[in-house]
Amino acid sequence: MNFSFYLGGYGRDNSYCLILNNGTLTISEYQGIPIPGHDKVLAVDDIIDWQLLLEFLKACNWKRRYDSNILDGTQWELTVSGKGISVRSYGSNAYPENFDMFLMLLNKVTGVVGVRISI
């Protein structure tokens, strides 16, 4: 399974980068540029909330791109592929209708290591 998620942009307090590698989710929360050695690591294969997040994403029918007329602000990108799931979506100050639900489910996973992601 492949999973990567980025949320950040110009004028934001925090940016986030999450990458799954061999069942381990590496979570970077930073201001400006990532600082090596400050990542949080979480084994997700046996976490029920991770499975619920994946089931939610399987049911999503997100467009490839979401844009607004605002140039600065928040950008995000989600790429997920694996058994029965394929999502590749990007946005700039615009989001799918159920993006809040995605963040809620993701925060149940990342909250285990004290990270809360918000727009």
C-alpha positions, 0 to 999 in steps of 0.5 A: 500500500502507498499513502502520502498526504501533504497539507501546507502552504504560504502563510500557514503556521504548520505544514504536515507531510505523512508518508507510509512505508512498510506499514509505518506512517512517518508524520512530519509537522513543521513550520517553514521547512521540515527539520530532520529528526523531529518526525513522529513514527507510528505502526498503523497496520493493526490500528482500527482507525487506520482501517476505517480511514482506508475504508472511507477513502475507498468510497470517495470519488474525489476529483483529481484537482480542486482549485479556487481563485485565491493564490496564497493559502493552503495546498494539499495533496493525497495519493493512496493506492493499494488493494481496492483503493486508488486516490490521487487528488490535489487542492489549492484553497479548495477541498472535496465535500467530505474533506472534513471527514477525511481529516477527522478520521486521519486525526484519530490515527495521528492523535495517537502520537499527539499530532492534530492536522487542521486546514 
